[in-house]
Amino acid sequence: MGRYGKFLACSKFPECHYTKSLNNEIGIKCPKCGTGEIIERRTKKRKIFYGCSNYPQCDFIINKKPINEFCPKCHYPLIQANKTNYKCSNKNCDYVRRIDTNI
């Protein structure tokens, strides 16, 4: 455990400085670059946000957890806007869909 979460490091530490962050993957591809995965990250103040695993090459981030559904207009993941609506995570898209409460 490190200051930014769980990580894996080489057992031969003084000679080898290899480390790898153990990320919480959401299972959704990044809509911006198409190659990375959206992962859960934390700020220095421990607030959770979601971003692309290819950072710094890809700078996609959102503050709310995405669901595994995509916007029909721009193909970005949807996020829960409030108790009754999902909305597109793309700031330039105006897609909103009501949450189906008839289960």
C-alpha positions as CSV (number, residue, x, y, z in Angstrom):
1,M,0.0,0.0,0.0
2,G,1.4,3.4,-1.0
3,R,0.2,6.9,-0.7
4,Y,-1.7,6.7,-4.0
5,G,-3.2,3.2,-3.4
6,K,-2.1,-0.4,-4.0
7,F,1.0,-1.2,-6.1
8,L,3.3,-4.0,-7.0
9,A,7.0,-3.6,-6.6
10,C,10.1,-5.7,-7.2
11,S,11.3,-7.7,-4.2
12,K,15.0,-6.8,-5.0
13,F,14.3,-3.2,-4.1
14,P,17.7,-1.5,-3.8
15,E,18.9,-2.9,-7.2
16,C,15.5,-2.9,-9.0
17,H,13.1,0.1,-8.8
18,Y,10.3,-1.5,-10.9
19,T,6.8,-0.6,-9.6
20,K,3.3,-1.0,-11.2
21,S,0.1,0.5,-9.9
22,L,-2.8,-2.0,-9.2
23,N,-5.7,-0.1,-10.7
24,N,-9.4,-0.7,-10.2
25,E,-10.6,-1.2,-13.8
26,I,-14.3,-0.4,-14.5
27,G,-14.4,-2.6,-17.7
28,I,-15.2,0.2,-20.1
29,K,-12.9,1.3,-22.9
30,C,-11.9,4.9,-23.1
31,P,-14.0,6.8,-25.6
32,K,-11.4,9.4,-26.3
33,C,-8.4,7.2,-27.3
34,G,-10.1,3.8,-27.8
35,T,-7.2,1.8,-26.5
36,G,-7.1,2.5,-22.8
37,E,-9.5,1.4,-20.0
38,I,-11.4,3.7,-17.7
39,I,-10.0,3.1,-14.2
40,E,-10.8,4.5,-10.7
41,R,-8.2,6.9,-9.4
42,R,-7.8,9.2,-6.4
43,T,-6.6,12.7,-6.0
44,K,-4.0,13.8,-3.4
45,K,-6.9,14.6,-1.1
46,R,-8.3,11.0,-1.7
47,K,-11.3,12.1,-3.8
48,I,-12.3,9.5,-6.4
49,F,-12.4,10.2,-10.1
50,Y,-12.3,8.1,-13.2
51,G,-9.8,8.4,-16.0
52,C,-8.0,6.7,-18.9
53,S,-5.3,4.2,-18.1
54,N,-3.1,5.7,-20.9
55,Y,-2.6,9.0,-19.0
56,P,-0.7,11.2,-19.9
57,Q,-1.1,10.3,-23.6
58,C,-4.9,10.5,-23.1
59,D,-6.4,13.1,-20.8
60,F,-10.0,11.7,-20.5
61,I,-11.4,12.1,-17.0
62,I,-14.9,12.2,-15.4
63,N,-15.9,12.8,-11.8
64,K,-18.9,10.4,-11.6
65,K,-18.7,6.6,-12.1
66,P,-19.7,5.6,-15.6
67,I,-22.3,2.9,-16.3
68,N,-21.7,0.3,-18.9
69,E,-24.1,2.0,-21.4
70,F,-23.1,4.5,-24.1
71,C,-24.6,7.6,-25.6
72,P,-26.3,6.9,-29.0
73,K,-25.1,10.3,-30.3
74,C,-21.4,10.4,-29.5
75,H,-20.6,6.9,-27.9
76,Y,-19.2,8.3,-24.6
77,P,-20.3,6.4,-21.5
78,L,-23.4,7.5,-19.6
79,I,-23.3,8.7,-16.0
80,Q,-26.1,9.0,-13.4
81,A,-26.9,12.7,-13.3
82,N,-29.5,12.4,-10.5
83,K,-32.1,9.9,-9.2
84,T,-34.2,10.0,-12.3
85,N,-31.8,10.6,-15.3
86,Y,-28.7,9.3,-17.0
87,K,-26.7,11.8,-19.1
88,C,-23.8,11.6,-21.4
89,S,-20.3,12.2,-19.9
90,N,-19.3,14.3,-22.9
91,K,-19.6,18.0,-22.0
92,N,-20.5,18.9,-25.6
93,C,-23.4,16.4,-25.8
94,D,-26.9,17.1,-24.6
95,Y,-28.2,13.5,-24.4
96,V,-30.3,12.7,-21.3
97,R,-32.3,9.5,-20.7
98,R,-34.8,8.7,-17.9
99,I,-33.9,5.8,-15.6
100,D,-36.4,3.0,-16.0
101,T,-37.9,2.4,-12.6
102,N,-40.3,-0.3,-13.7
103,I,-38.3,-3.4,-12.8
